[in-house]
Amino acid sequence: MSSQGQSSSKRIVYQEFSSFSNSKMLENKGQDLLPEQQDIRIQLTRSGRKGKTVTVITGFQHSAEKLAKLLKQFKSRCGSGGTIKDNILEIQGDHCQKLITILSQLGYKVKISGG
């Protein structure tokens, strides 16, 4: 019975997304571009967040560890919460101008996206 239990534990019963996301994360792990080589977009959005404003920052090509460090820095400088979802940083509230200043000081090329 134990061998049968081991084989069933390795078997994928349900997977919502393909294994593409896992391979993409592995590719991204060793891919840290310099800030000057990245085009960063900042956008305010409320969609799917029950009317709450969120500043969304996209375009980063860094490892997960580097993104976590950047997020921590942004959250402390803006004084609000935030998260990382699929290499997209989300900061709670309207912090576009602060983040543009911070990112420009770090050497990133930043543009406001959307309305």
C-alpha positions as MATLAB code, in Angstrom:
seq = 'MSSQGQSSSKRIVYQEFSSFSNSKMLENKGQDLLPEQQDIRIQLTRSGRKGKTVTVITGFQHSAEKLAKLLKQFKSRCGSGGTIKDNILEIQGDHCQKLITILSQLGYKVKISGG';
ca = [
       0.000    0.000    0.000;
       2.790    2.413    0.734;
       4.110    2.252   -2.844;
       0.607    2.973   -4.101;
       0.359    5.982   -1.778;
       3.675    7.359   -3.049;
       2.679    7.172   -6.704;
      -0.641    8.903   -6.047;
       1.078   11.726   -4.144;
       3.163   12.565   -7.239;
       0.167   12.474   -9.541;
      -1.413   15.849  -10.371;
      -5.141   15.593   -9.824;
      -6.073   19.172  -10.669;
      -4.018   22.049  -11.954;
      -5.730   25.335  -12.743;
      -2.844   26.791  -14.717;
      -0.343   25.018  -16.906;
       3.223   24.380  -15.806;
       4.209   27.364  -17.996;
       4.118   29.654  -14.954;
       6.632   27.430  -13.147;
       9.027   27.423  -16.078;
       8.596   31.179  -16.459;
       9.509   31.683  -12.804;
      12.630   29.536  -13.248;
      13.645   31.583  -16.296;
      13.075   34.810  -14.377;
      15.206   33.674  -11.452;
      18.517   34.303  -13.212;
      17.339   37.249  -15.284;
      18.177   40.515  -13.522;
      18.420   43.410  -15.934;
      19.919   46.744  -14.964;
      17.396   49.439  -14.016;
      18.332   51.514  -17.081;
      17.353   48.611  -19.367;
      13.826   48.256  -17.981;
      10.675   50.134  -18.978;
       8.440   50.435  -15.940;
       4.739   51.365  -16.134;
       2.737   52.783  -13.238;
      -1.043   52.725  -13.297;
      -3.882   53.473  -10.893;
      -6.674   50.952  -10.894;
      -9.793   50.040   -8.960;
     -11.092   47.169  -11.061;
     -11.633   43.955   -9.161;
     -10.772   45.553   -5.824;
     -14.191   46.582   -4.530;
     -13.597   50.255   -5.330;
     -10.280   50.559   -3.507;
      -7.504   52.397   -5.352;
      -4.293   50.470   -5.985;
      -1.086   51.642   -7.666;
       0.118   48.902  -10.026;
       3.761   48.787  -11.165;
       4.624   46.517  -14.109;
       7.623   45.808  -16.301;
      10.156   44.565  -13.760;
      12.598   41.905  -14.926;
      14.135   40.883  -11.623;
      14.332   37.791   -9.466;
      11.685   37.194   -6.818;
      14.132   38.197   -4.076;
      14.909   41.531   -5.747;
      11.195   42.240   -6.260;
      10.526   41.503   -2.584;
      13.242   43.987   -1.560;
      11.819   46.654   -3.878;
       8.298   46.066   -2.568;
       9.469   46.428    1.030;
      11.201   49.698    0.159;
       8.124   51.056   -1.667;
       5.767   50.089    1.151;
       7.907   51.780    3.788;
       8.411   54.958    1.715;
       4.686   55.191    0.867;
       3.474   54.154    4.318;
       1.002   51.579    3.033;
       0.608   47.886    2.280;
       1.273   46.032   -0.916;
       1.869   42.698   -2.600;
       3.508   40.955   -5.554;
       1.347   39.083   -8.059;
       2.966   37.557  -11.180;
       5.924   40.014  -11.188;
       3.500   42.926  -10.755;
       3.870   45.084   -7.654;
       0.689   46.466   -6.108;
       0.771   49.277   -3.541;
      -2.431   50.202   -1.731;
      -3.610   53.747   -2.419;
      -2.666   56.475   -4.896;
       1.131   56.773   -4.762;
       1.973   57.375   -8.442;
       4.036   60.529   -7.983;
       5.993   59.178   -4.995;
       6.784   55.954   -6.833;
       7.829   57.791   -9.992;
      10.293   59.813   -7.927;
      11.620   56.742   -6.085;
      12.002   54.666   -9.251;
      13.679   57.531  -11.127;
      16.188   57.910   -8.289;
      16.924   54.176   -8.560;
      17.630   54.587  -12.292;
      14.484   53.103  -13.853;
      12.719   54.565  -16.902;
       9.174   55.200  -15.666;
       5.964   56.116  -17.499;
       2.407   56.577  -16.289;
       0.049   54.176  -18.011;
      -3.705   54.563  -18.403;
      -5.971   57.543  -17.712;
];
